[in-house]
Amino acid sequence: MKRTLALLAATTLTKSARSITMTTISTSERTFTCSDGVKLVVKSWSNNYGGGDNDGSNMTPTKKILCLHGWLDNAASFNRLAPLLLDSFPVSDEQQQQPMEILALDFPGHGLSGHKSVDGPPQLLAEYAYYVLECIEALKWGKGNNGGSSGGTRTVVGNINANVNPNNSAQGTISGGKTNNDNGGTDSDRDDKINLIGHSMGAGVSVVLVAAFPELFSSLTLLEGAGPLARNANDCSRHVRAACQRRLKSNRTLFPDGTNGGATRAKVYRNVDAAIEARMDTTRRMPGDQYLSEEAARDMVLRATVDAPVTNNSSDDNHPVTFRHDPRLQWPSLQYYTREQVEAIYTDLCNSNVPVSILMAEDGWPVDSWSQSAVKDILKPTHMKLLKGSHHFHADPGTVGEVASEIVSFLKA
């Protein structure tokens, strides 16, 4: 019972509100069904403008922020950052507060989102970018989706019709952020675009997505990550071998009866506190001097676990849980980007005119010299800063304030 109440408090499935200084913040969960049947769940924070809920409000947010989490994390990793960002755009004396919404997506296989099919590639950055794009179209966010622009109409996720221009492919150079077209950019053009924030793996997905679709975004903030992991092209065969061997071995455990529908085996933790400690221990075993606060771990674990079958020894304080994430996420990828491909992505992103901010942590994930040089010489971010904290500095209560302050300064520049 205690775990159930805690989970409901952390992942509210109905609209709720609380006050932080001057800003009233509403939180909710939204669910979308993708064209391939995968369920995506996003957590929403808004400054009470309506947030797309069925409350009779026709208002739409003029500032949109989309957050993408890291590997084996989930949308709850933004539980502390999102309210601070909303509260940094206060009500003025002359006009009402700017309608603003922050969404955090659970990637497929993470958090409350569904898992990919048993025959689908479980972990490719380009696949994650695709699902983010499905989410954006369902939300009708991004240039051309919110204002009802002229052009063709096609069906996107959830049977939602979005207006698109069939001639977009003939526009020549694709650019975003600082609009680069014959007619110039307007404030409404920029407001309709998305401010994207990505952490760790989410930063890699963000870089790939913005490089491919810069016209959708007005800014890109990267937290403890600056793009896809770059691998040596000569190691391609070894990566395929490692992925295939791991899949062969793991499938015997994931599908013990030899069918796709068999019951899978997942590690059972004696209670949610044991799962939280395991999550913190995993971070301590990562490269460098990483750590994760108990508060941040609890936020993510409550969203990432489900009750296990009750045993005779179970009690309210000792109720077993298992992690709900797709176990295939722990497999090595079949395919990594080569250094040449990452350089090309950085070049496209640099040429897109989308402003980029990179925030790294002093005790975060180690960055190799090649990546540092590529970021500096090719990506050429608008803003870079090293902050106190570890890999989850945006989720840890002791460091999130400084992270929020840097992001706000970047967004207001």
LINKAFEN-V667836 format. One record per backbone hydrogen bond with DSSP energy under -0.5 kcal/mol. NH is the residue of the N-H (numbers start at 1). CO is the residue of the C=O. E is the energy in kcal/mol with one decimal. If there is no record, write none. Layout:
BEGIN
nh:NH co:CO e:E
nh:NH co:CO e:E
END
This chain:
BEGIN
nh:5 co:1 e:-2.2
nh:6 co:2 e:-2.2
nh:7 co:3 e:-2.6
nh:8 co:4 e:-2.2
nh:9 co:5 e:-1.8
nh:10 co:6 e:-1.7
nh:11 co:7 e:-2.5
nh:16 co:27 e:-1.6
nh:18 co:25 e:-1.9
nh:20 co:18 e:-0.5
nh:20 co:23 e:-2.7
nh:21 co:19 e:-0.5
nh:23 co:20 e:-2.4
nh:25 co:18 e:-2.9
nh:25 co:23 e:-0.6
nh:26 co:46 e:-2.9
nh:27 co:16 e:-1.9
nh:28 co:44 e:-1.7
nh:30 co:42 e:-2.7
nh:32 co:40 e:-2.9
nh:34 co:32 e:-0.6
nh:34 co:38 e:-3.0
nh:37 co:34 e:-2.1
nh:40 co:32 e:-3.3
nh:41 co:106 e:-0.5
nh:42 co:30 e:-2.5
nh:43 co:104 e:-2.8
nh:44 co:28 e:-3.1
nh:45 co:102 e:-2.7
nh:46 co:26 e:-2.3
nh:47 co:100 e:-1.6
nh:53 co:50 e:-2.3
nh:55 co:53 e:-2.1
nh:62 co:99 e:-1.8
nh:63 co:99 e:-1.5
nh:64 co:193 e:-0.6
nh:65 co:101 e:-2.3
nh:66 co:195 e:-2.3
nh:67 co:103 e:-3.2
nh:68 co:197 e:-2.7
nh:69 co:105 e:-0.7
nh:73 co:70 e:-1.9
nh:77 co:74 e:-2.2
nh:78 co:75 e:-1.9
nh:79 co:76 e:-1.8
nh:82 co:78 e:-2.3
nh:84 co:80 e:-1.0
nh:85 co:81 e:-2.1
nh:86 co:82 e:-2.3
nh:87 co:83 e:-2.3
nh:88 co:84 e:-0.6
nh:88 co:85 e:-0.9
nh:89 co:86 e:-1.4
nh:92 co:95 e:-0.8
nh:101 co:63 e:-2.1
nh:102 co:45 e:-3.3
nh:103 co:65 e:-2.9
nh:104 co:43 e:-2.5
nh:105 co:67 e:-1.9
nh:106 co:41 e:-2.5
nh:107 co:105 e:-0.7
nh:109 co:114 e:-2.4
nh:110 co:107 e:-2.3
nh:113 co:110 e:-1.7
nh:114 co:39 e:-2.8
nh:120 co:117 e:-1.7
nh:127 co:124 e:-0.6
nh:128 co:124 e:-1.9
nh:129 co:125 e:-2.4
nh:130 co:126 e:-1.7
nh:131 co:127 e:-1.8
nh:132 co:128 e:-2.1
nh:133 co:129 e:-2.0
nh:134 co:130 e:-2.1
nh:135 co:131 e:-2.1
nh:136 co:132 e:-2.5
nh:137 co:133 e:-2.3
nh:138 co:134 e:-2.2
nh:139 co:135 e:-2.1
nh:140 co:136 e:-0.8
nh:141 co:136 e:-2.2
nh:142 co:192 e:-1.2
nh:145 co:142 e:-1.9
nh:146 co:142 e:-0.9
nh:149 co:144 e:-0.8
nh:152 co:164 e:-0.5
nh:154 co:162 e:-1.3
nh:156 co:160 e:-2.3
nh:158 co:33 e:-1.1
nh:159 co:156 e:-1.1
nh:160 co:156 e:-0.6
nh:160 co:157 e:-1.3
nh:162 co:154 e:-1.6
nh:164 co:152 e:-2.7
nh:166 co:164 e:-0.7
nh:168 co:165 e:-1.8
nh:170 co:167 e:-2.0
nh:171 co:168 e:-1.8
nh:176 co:352 e:-3.1
nh:177 co:214 e:-0.6
nh:177 co:217 e:-2.4
nh:178 co:176 e:-0.7
nh:178 co:353 e:-1.4
nh:179 co:177 e:-1.2
nh:184 co:181 e:-0.8
nh:190 co:186 e:-2.0
nh:191 co:187 e:-2.8
nh:192 co:188 e:-1.9
nh:193 co:189 e:-0.5
nh:193 co:190 e:-1.1
nh:194 co:216 e:-2.2
nh:195 co:64 e:-2.9
nh:196 co:194 e:-0.7
nh:196 co:219 e:-2.4
nh:197 co:66 e:-2.9
nh:198 co:221 e:-2.6
nh:199 co:68 e:-2.6
nh:200 co:223 e:-2.5
nh:202 co:199 e:-2.5
nh:203 co:200 e:-0.8
nh:204 co:200 e:-1.6
nh:205 co:201 e:-2.4
nh:206 co:202 e:-2.2
nh:207 co:203 e:-2.3
nh:208 co:204 e:-1.9
nh:209 co:205 e:-2.6
nh:210 co:206 e:-2.9
nh:211 co:207 e:-2.1
nh:212 co:208 e:-1.5
nh:213 co:209 e:-2.6
nh:216 co:213 e:-1.7
nh:217 co:214 e:-1.6
nh:218 co:194 e:-2.2
nh:219 co:194 e:-1.2
nh:220 co:355 e:-2.2
nh:221 co:196 e:-3.0
nh:222 co:357 e:-3.3
nh:223 co:198 e:-3.1
nh:223 co:221 e:-0.5
nh:224 co:222 e:-0.6
nh:224 co:359 e:-2.9
nh:231 co:337 e:-2.8
nh:235 co:232 e:-2.0
nh:236 co:233 e:-1.5
nh:239 co:235 e:-2.0
nh:240 co:236 e:-2.0
nh:241 co:237 e:-2.3
nh:242 co:238 e:-2.6
nh:243 co:239 e:-2.3
nh:244 co:240 e:-2.5
nh:245 co:241 e:-2.5
nh:246 co:242 e:-2.1
nh:247 co:243 e:-2.2
nh:248 co:244 e:-2.4
nh:249 co:245 e:-2.0
nh:250 co:246 e:-2.9
nh:251 co:247 e:-2.4
nh:252 co:248 e:-0.6
nh:252 co:249 e:-0.6
nh:253 co:249 e:-0.5
nh:253 co:250 e:-1.3
nh:254 co:250 e:-2.8
nh:255 co:251 e:-2.3
nh:256 co:253 e:-0.6
nh:256 co:263 e:-0.5
nh:258 co:255 e:-1.9
nh:262 co:259 e:-1.1
nh:265 co:253 e:-0.8
nh:266 co:264 e:-0.5
nh:269 co:321 e:-3.2
nh:275 co:271 e:-1.5
nh:276 co:272 e:-2.2
nh:277 co:273 e:-2.3
nh:278 co:274 e:-2.0
nh:279 co:275 e:-2.0
nh:280 co:276 e:-2.2
nh:281 co:277 e:-2.5
nh:282 co:278 e:-2.1
nh:283 co:279 e:-1.5
nh:284 co:280 e:-1.8
nh:285 co:281 e:-1.3
nh:286 co:283 e:-1.5
nh:297 co:293 e:-2.3
nh:298 co:294 e:-2.4
nh:299 co:295 e:-2.0
nh:300 co:296 e:-2.0
nh:301 co:297 e:-2.8
nh:302 co:298 e:-2.5
nh:303 co:299 e:-1.0
nh:304 co:300 e:-1.2
nh:305 co:301 e:-0.9
nh:306 co:322 e:-2.6
nh:308 co:320 e:-2.6
nh:314 co:311 e:-1.6
nh:315 co:318 e:-0.7
nh:318 co:315 e:-0.8
nh:320 co:318 e:-0.6
nh:321 co:269 e:-2.2
nh:322 co:306 e:-2.5
nh:324 co:304 e:-3.4
nh:325 co:304 e:-0.6
nh:326 co:109 e:-2.2
nh:329 co:326 e:-2.1
nh:330 co:327 e:-1.5
nh:331 co:328 e:-1.8
nh:337 co:229 e:-0.6
nh:339 co:231 e:-1.0
nh:342 co:338 e:-2.3
nh:343 co:339 e:-2.4
nh:344 co:340 e:-1.8
nh:345 co:341 e:-2.4
nh:346 co:342 e:-2.7
nh:347 co:343 e:-2.2
nh:348 co:344 e:-2.4
nh:349 co:345 e:-2.5
nh:350 co:346 e:-2.7
nh:351 co:347 e:-2.3
nh:352 co:348 e:-0.6
nh:352 co:349 e:-0.7
nh:353 co:350 e:-0.8
nh:354 co:349 e:-0.6
nh:355 co:218 e:-0.6
nh:355 co:353 e:-0.6
nh:357 co:220 e:-2.6
nh:358 co:383 e:-2.8
nh:359 co:222 e:-2.9
nh:360 co:385 e:-2.3
nh:362 co:387 e:-2.4
nh:363 co:389 e:-2.8
nh:364 co:361 e:-1.5
nh:372 co:368 e:-2.0
nh:373 co:369 e:-2.2
nh:374 co:370 e:-2.5
nh:375 co:371 e:-2.4
nh:376 co:372 e:-2.1
nh:377 co:373 e:-3.0
nh:378 co:374 e:-2.2
nh:379 co:374 e:-1.8
nh:380 co:375 e:-2.3
nh:382 co:356 e:-1.3
nh:383 co:356 e:-1.9
nh:385 co:358 e:-2.0
nh:387 co:360 e:-3.4
nh:387 co:385 e:-0.5
nh:391 co:363 e:-0.7
nh:392 co:291 e:-0.6
nh:393 co:390 e:-1.7
nh:395 co:392 e:-2.0
nh:396 co:392 e:-2.1
nh:399 co:396 e:-1.4
nh:400 co:396 e:-1.8
nh:403 co:399 e:-1.5
nh:404 co:400 e:-2.8
nh:405 co:401 e:-2.2
nh:406 co:402 e:-2.0
nh:407 co:403 e:-2.2
nh:408 co:404 e:-2.7
nh:409 co:405 e:-2.1
nh:410 co:406 e:-2.0
nh:411 co:407 e:-2.7
nh:412 co:408 e:-2.1
nh:413 co:409 e:-0.7
nh:413 co:410 e:-0.6
END
